[in-house]
Amino acid sequence: MAGGSGTRLWPLSRKTSPKQSLPLIGDRSTFQITVERVLPLIAHERIHVVTNAQMAALCQQQVPGIPLENYVIEPGPKDSGPAVGLGLAHISRRDPQATLAVLSADHYIGRVDEFRRAIETAEDIARDGAIVTLGVKPTYPATGYGYIERGESLGIRRHHEAFRALRFCEKPDRATAEAWLRDGRFAWNSGMFIMTCQTAWREFERQMPEFDAGLRELVQAIGTAHYSAALANVWRAVPRISLDYALMEGAQNLAVVPVDMEWTDIGSWASLMAVLSHDAEGNIIMGDHVGLDTRGALVRGAGRLIATIGLRDMAIIDTPDALLICPLDRAQDVKAIVDMLKQAGREDVL
């Protein structure tokens, strides 16, 4: 899935260059890194990218090995539930017996080998008819992630022990997150799911029957002159809904593979701060900067000198036409700024 807008990483992430197309970590985009991460398991020819038309063009430039026909274009943003359904339709047309790994193009994973072993474990379980999610072993009481509570053990499968997943939990408050961390049965919801096409169809049919019916008609229209009209009809009717709400919370056979792979969802400047290397003062400096008594700051310049005095835990993101200054503990509120700019008609900076 590579269709997100990345509004919490404004002003660097824009409509014409969303976060997954940007070199946020090193010199490669998060989309490029995501593809490289799965290539030993999944060849270019079997990678499908669900995104919008503009992002598809950027992706094609960055990873030319993925065939053009593997880009699945959404008519508009409807969140991850419809996006996965659309990808399912296209993959099923090619191979109804396929096993899907649903991944996002904006995740950081430090232990790549552990990720690959977890995918292999999940594939093994998915062939038994389960939807398998990778549950990230929590390292601190995070309040910005959803959680998954695990139940009975399903035994060792290939590289990992797997468990029955009891429930998905919404983002908790601090006290609840601390209790879940002590409990040991809770994992962060990574948003990565592995399932066969047959299992995915079963759950869409049971939980979103109208969307399921439209998708099945769409499968027959793929590659014909009727496809565009069929897709427009399906997209017009489906609600905007995340995959968690659409399928996962009500799934009948859900398993979780807890895995320690140094995972972070790069959704804000604070989350990016957590994965980049710091200097002796805890700062991350990208660009021309001089600082006095500045600690825990993320500074990203755009060519001019940035000078700071007495700052603690701040983000300063400079671009040629916009400058963001905010405390890192308010980084989630950047989306509210983007919403204000939309309401003001400031398309020039969006």
N, C-alpha and C positions, 0 to 999 in steps of 0.2 A: 504494500500500500504506500503510494508516494504522492497522494493528492492533498495533503494538509497545507494550510496556509502559513503556519508558524507565526501567528500574530504576537505571541509572547516574546519572540526574538526580534521584534521591531526595535530600532529602525533598520537593522541590517537585513532582516527578512522582509521581502516585499512581494507584491503580486507577481511581478515579473522575474523575481529571483527568490522563491521561497526557501526556507531553511534547509530542506533536503538537497538542494542544489548548491549549497554553500560549503566552502572549506572551513568549517567550524573547528575541526580537530585536525591539525596538520595541513597538508596541501591537497587533500582529496575531499570531495563532498561526502556527506553522510550516505547518500545514495550509492556512490561508488564503493564506499567501505562496506555497505550492506551486501552488495553483490559479491564483492571479493570474499566476504565472510562465508557465503554459502557455496561458492564455486566448487570446492572439493566434493561436495555432496550432490549438487544440482547444476547441471550444465547450462550454459547460456540459453540453449534452445528450449529448456524447460522452465525458464524464469519468466513469469508473466507480471507485468507492471500495471496496476490499476491507478490511474491518475487522470488529470485533465489534459487537454490538448496542448496547452502552453508548456506544462511541465514535461510532457512526453517528448517534446522537441529538445529540451535541455538534457533529458535523460539519454536520448539517442546520441547526442554529441559526447556525453561523458562516458557512456558504456556502449560503443558501437556493436559489440558482439551479440547483444540481445536482438533477435529478429524483429523487424517492424511490426509483423502481425501479432507479436506477443504483447503489444501495448493495448490495454483495454481502457478506452476513453469514457469517463463519466460525463454525462451532459451537464452536470452541476453537482455541487457538494451536498451529499446526503448522509455523511458520517460513515463509520466503518461497517455497519450492518449491510446496507445496500451495496457498498463497495465489494465486500466479500462475496455477496450473492452474484454480482456481475462477473467477478473473476471465476466463480464456480461455473457459471453458464459457459464461459469460453473454454475453460479447461475440460469440462465434461464433453463438450462437442469434439474435442481432440482425443480425449482418453477418459471414458466413463469410469474406468477402474483406478484412476490416479489417486494418490494420497497427496493432500495439500499441506504445505507449511505456510501458514498465514503470518507474515512478518511485516514490520514497519520499517520505513526507510530513514528513521531519525533516532535509532537507538545506538547507544554506546555499549560495547561489550569488551571488557578488558581481557577476559580469559576465553579466547576464541575457540581453542581446542575443547574446552569444557562445554561450550555452547554446541559445538558440532556433535559431541557425544550425547548430549541431551536430546538433540533432534533425532539422532538414530534411535535412542531409547523410546522417544515419543512415537516415532513411526511404527515401531514394533507393537506398541500398545494400541495404536490407532487401527491397526489391521484387525483387531478383535472387536471393532465397532464402537470404540470410545472416542470422545473428543478429548484430546490431551492438551493441557496448558503447561507451559514452563513457569513454575513458581519460583521467584527469586528469593533466596534465603536472606531475610532482612538483617542489616548490619547496624541499624539504629531505628528508633521509633518514628519512622517517617509518617507525616500527616498528609503528604501530597500524593500518595499512591493508594489505590485500592488493594485489598488483601484477599487471599483465598485460604479458607480453613480446610485442612486435610483430615480425612477419616482413616479407615482401616487400610492397612498395607496391602498392596497388590503384589508384593514380592520384588525381587531384583529382576529387572528386565534389561538385558544387555549391560549397560554401564551404570545404571542408577536404580535405586529403590523408588517405586511409584506408589501412589496412594489414591484412594477414592477421594474426590473433591466434594466436600459437604456443602459449601456455600461460598458465594462471592460476597465480599464485604465492602461497603462504601468507604471513602476516605475517612479515617477516624480522627477524633480529637487527640490531643497529646496523651492524656491519661489512658485512653483506650489503646493507643498505639504502644505505649509502654507495657501495658498488661499483655497484649498479644505477643510482644517481643519476648517477655518472660515465659509465656505459655509454651512457645516452641512449635505449635501446630499451625502457625500462620505464616504465609509467604506473600511477598509482594506479587501483585498481578502484573505480569510482564506484557500482557496483550498479545502474546504469541501462542498460536493454536495450531495443532496438527490433527488432521482427520481425513478420512477417505471421502471421496465424492458422494458415495452412497449414504454415509452418515450425515454429511452436510445437507443433502437433499431431504433426508428423513426429518431433520430438525426444522428446516425451513417450511416443509409441508405441514408439520404439526403446530409450529408457533407463528408462522406468517403465511397462512394459506393463500391469500390473495397475491402476495408478492411471489410466492412459489409458483403459482399458476402462470403468472406473467413471465417469470424466468424460463419456465419450461417451453413456452411458446417462443421465447427469445432464442433459445438454443437452436430451434428449427430454422430460425430466420438468419442466423449467423452465416455470412458469406453470400447472402442473397440481396436483391434490390429492396427487400422489405425490412431489412435490419434497422435502419435509422428510424423509421416510423414505429417499429415495434419497441425499440429502446425508449423512444420518447414517451410512448404510452406507459411503459413500465415505470419509468422514472417519475412521471407526473403523479402517479398514484401512490408511490411508496413514501412512507413518512421518513423524516430524518431521525435516525436512531443508531446508537452504537451497537457493535456486535455483542457486547456484554448484555445489554438489555434485550436485544433481538433474539439471541440464541442461548448464550452461556448460562445466564441465571436460571433458565428453565430447562436446560439440557437434561436428558434422562440418564445419560451414561457419561459422566465427566470424571476425568482423572487428572492428577497433578504430579509433575516430576519436579521436586525441589532441586534447585541447582545453584551453586555458588559460582557465578561467572562474571562478577564485577559489572553488573548491568546498571545503566542509567537511561531513563527516558529524557532525551534532550529537549525539554519543552519550555525552558526558560533560561534566563541568564544565570540564575542561581544553580540550576542543574548543570550547566556548562562549566561553571566554576568548580564543581565537584570532580570533574574528570581531567582538567588541564593541570599542568605542572605549575607550582607556586614558587616564588622566590623566598628569600629568608624572612621577609615580612608578611608572607602569606598573600602576596599580590600576584595577579596574572596581568602582565603588561604586553600588549600587542600594539606596537607603534612607538612614536616619539613621546616620552614621558619623563618628567622630573617630579619627584615627590618628597615632601617633608612630613614626617610623622604620619605616614599613610600606611594602613595595614588592612589586609583582607579585602582589597579592592580588585575589581575586574575593570581594566582600562583597555579599550580597543579604539585606536586612533584611525584617522582618515588622511594622514599626511601632515597635519599641523601639530605643533607641540601642545601637549596637555600637561599642565602643572597642577598639582594637588597639595593641599596643606591640611593636616589634621583629620583626614577621612578615615572612617572605620566601616568595613563591610558595605561598600558602595559599588554600584555598576555605573561606569561612564562609557557610553557607546557613541562614538562620533562618526557621522557619515557626511558626505558633501552637502546634503540638504536638510539634515535633522540631527539633533543631539539629544540623547536620553541620559538623564541623571536620576538614579533612584537607589534606595537602600535595597540590598539583596534580599532581605526578608519581605520586600514588597514586589518582588520580581513578577509574581503571578498577575499583578494588577496592570502590567503593560498592555494586556488585552483590552482593558477598560480605556486606556488612552487611544488605542486603535479604533475602538468603537466610537469614541468622541470625535475622532478625526473623520470617520465615515459619516457621522451625523452632520458634521460641518461641511461636508462636500470636499474635503481636502484630498482628492484623488492624486494630487501631485506628489504627496509624500506617502502614499499607500502602495 
